[in-house]
Structures are given as structure tokens and as C-alpha cells.
């Protein structure tokens, strides 16, 4: 994980006019949309979920439960296969 400098940079981005505009654009692309399909991809650090929306847009979701370290902890037998 990152450090306090990373956290501060993210906070400044979220408070900035440009950050608010960018996050607002993402929100408008997602609100009131339906997920038509979900696909999964092996991305070395873990499993990435790709949401396919009814608008034709796709969004990548990174879930901590799908990181390689969590998978190793939660599913050791599956990893051994």
C-alpha cells in the first residue's frame, strides 16, 4: 500500500475542481445504469472485474477480496491445484 504522501495527493485531487469534475463525470456514467455482464481478467496482482453497462460503457473494478494475497489466504487449496 502507499504512504501518507499518496493519501494526501488523493485528498487534494478529490477536493480540487478538476477532481470533482472528473469524479462527477464518472458518477454520471454509472448512476441509473444497469450491469449487463461481468467478465474477469487475470492481472498479475489479482482478478480484475470488468462491468459491462447497458450504455455500452465498461468499468474496471478492483476488489481487495480478489488480490493475489487474499486469494492465497482464502483459497490455498485452489492455488495448489
Secondary structure, DSSP 8 states (H G I E B T S, - for coil): ---HHHHHHHHHHHHSHHHHHHHHHHHHHHTT--EEEEEEEE-SSBEEEEEEETTS-EEEE--GGGBHHHHHHH-HHHHH-
